[in-house]
Amino acid sequence: STLWFRLKAKLIGLRFFSCFLVLAEYINYYDLSLRLLRPNGLMAIDNTIYTGFVIDPTKTDINTATIRALNDKIKLDQTVDVCQLRLGDGTTFVRKK
């Protein structure tokens, strides 16, 4: 994928990125994007509230579980600052320290 190509390019010193948009259903992209992101770079992650399903314990479908896991991962990540807004279906902004 394009993200893998960019990660490889960054690792060999070709480019750093200052902004990323990550769809919440792709939890693995968070780690990859964070590795590509410059210090003080901003990542915007869409659908992190997911119609409120993420706080409803009766919702156990794969999409809800994935978004919950991503939200938990971001909450525990001490390498970033986080701001979640009720913009659209939930938008989380992550700034790499």
Disulfide bonds with the S-S distance in Angstrom:
none
